[in-house]
Amino acid sequence: MAKKLATRLGECARAARQRLNLTQEDVAERIGIATEVYGRLERGNMLPSVPTFRKLCAVLALSADEALGLSSENPASWAPPTPPPEVNEPAELRRLLRRARQLDRNALRVLSLVAAHLGQKG
């Protein structure tokens, strides 16, 4: 996941830098890192710290959402898919589901039998 994110960020940074006709050295100097470090960032071999990422976005006039691949048209390929939140579900049910997802097959089978038994009594 981190490699995909680093690659995405590097590609966006390179495109933005080229759009502004800047060199890697120009950008590195403006955000306060070594040129070699900036080159590794652009090649997708590293992720910047949060303060450096903020400076990078400011210097390159780059949207953080765009750099991270969080636009609504293109969901982030580096992020695991998450189911939409069920806002009407009670917190207790969401907590139970989180715990159930961590159970092994046998424990899940027992939980299912208990739930079926409780459903018959209601």
C-alpha positions as CSV (number, residue, x, y, z in Angstrom):
1,M,0.0,0.0,0.0
2,A,2.8,2.5,0.9
3,K,4.6,1.8,-2.4
4,K,1.5,2.5,-4.4
5,L,0.9,5.7,-2.5
6,A,4.6,6.8,-2.9
7,T,4.4,6.1,-6.6
8,R,1.2,8.1,-7.0
9,L,2.6,11.0,-5.0
10,G,5.8,11.0,-7.0
11,E,4.0,10.9,-10.3
12,C,1.8,13.9,-9.3
13,A,4.8,15.8,-8.0
14,R,6.8,15.3,-11.2
15,A,3.8,16.3,-13.4
16,A,3.2,19.5,-11.3
17,R,6.9,20.3,-11.3
18,Q,7.2,20.0,-15.1
19,R,4.0,22.0,-15.5
20,L,5.7,24.8,-13.6
21,N,9.0,24.4,-15.6
22,L,10.9,23.8,-12.4
23,T,13.9,21.5,-11.9
24,Q,14.1,19.0,-9.1
25,E,16.8,21.2,-7.5
26,D,14.4,24.2,-7.6
27,V,11.7,22.3,-5.8
28,A,14.0,20.7,-3.3
29,E,15.5,24.1,-2.3
30,R,12.0,25.6,-1.9
31,I,10.7,22.8,0.4
32,G,14.0,22.5,2.3
33,I,15.3,19.1,1.4
34,A,18.2,17.7,-0.5
35,T,17.9,17.3,-4.2
36,E,18.7,13.6,-4.0
37,V,15.9,13.2,-1.4
38,Y,13.5,15.0,-3.7
39,G,14.5,12.7,-6.6
40,R,13.7,9.6,-4.5
41,L,10.3,11.1,-3.7
42,E,9.5,11.7,-7.3
43,R,10.6,8.2,-8.2
44,G,8.2,6.8,-5.6
45,N,10.9,5.4,-3.4
46,M,9.9,7.3,-0.3
47,L,7.1,9.2,1.3
48,P,7.6,12.7,2.7
49,S,6.9,13.8,6.3
50,V,3.6,15.7,6.8
51,P,5.3,19.1,7.0
52,T,7.3,18.4,3.9
53,F,4.2,17.2,2.1
54,R,2.4,20.4,3.0
55,K,5.4,22.5,1.6
56,L,5.5,20.3,-1.5
57,C,1.8,20.9,-2.2
58,A,2.2,24.7,-1.6
59,V,5.3,25.0,-3.8
60,L,3.8,23.0,-6.7
61,A,0.3,24.4,-6.4
62,L,-0.8,20.8,-6.0
63,S,-4.0,19.7,-4.3
64,A,-3.3,17.3,-1.4
65,D,-6.3,15.3,-2.4
66,E,-5.0,15.0,-6.0
67,A,-1.5,14.1,-4.8
68,L,-2.9,11.3,-2.6
69,G,-5.4,10.1,-5.3
70,L,-8.4,11.0,-3.2
71,S,-10.5,12.7,-6.0
72,S,-14.1,11.5,-6.2
73,E,-13.7,10.4,-9.8
74,N,-10.7,8.3,-9.2
75,P,-10.7,6.4,-5.9
76,A,-7.3,5.9,-4.3
77,S,-5.8,2.7,-5.8
78,W,-3.4,2.4,-2.8
79,A,-6.2,2.4,-0.2
80,P,-8.1,-0.8,0.7
81,P,-11.8,-0.6,-0.3
82,T,-14.0,0.4,2.6
83,P,-17.6,-0.3,2.8
84,P,-19.9,2.7,3.0
85,P,-20.7,3.6,6.6
86,E,-24.1,2.6,7.7
87,V,-25.2,5.7,9.6
88,N,-28.5,4.2,10.8
89,E,-26.8,1.2,12.4
90,P,-26.4,1.5,16.2
91,A,-22.9,1.8,17.6
92,E,-23.3,-1.5,19.4
93,L,-23.9,-3.3,16.1
94,R,-20.9,-1.7,14.4
95,R,-18.7,-2.7,17.4
96,L,-20.1,-6.3,17.3
97,L,-19.4,-6.5,13.5
98,R,-15.8,-5.2,14.0
99,R,-15.2,-7.9,16.6
100,A,-16.9,-10.6,14.5
101,R,-14.6,-9.8,11.6
102,Q,-11.6,-10.7,13.8
103,L,-12.9,-14.2,14.7
104,D,-11.6,-17.4,13.2
105,R,-13.9,-19.7,11.4
106,N,-14.8,-21.9,14.4
107,A,-15.5,-18.9,16.7
108,L,-17.6,-17.3,14.0
109,R,-19.6,-20.5,13.7
110,V,-20.3,-20.5,17.4
111,L,-21.3,-16.9,17.3
112,S,-23.7,-17.6,14.5
113,L,-25.3,-20.5,16.4
114,V,-25.7,-18.2,19.5
115,A,-27.3,-15.5,17.3
116,A,-29.7,-18.0,15.7
117,H,-30.7,-19.2,19.1
118,L,-31.3,-15.7,20.4
119,G,-33.3,-14.9,17.3
120,Q,-35.7,-17.8,18.1
121,K,-36.4,-16.6,21.6
122,G,-37.3,-13.1,20.5
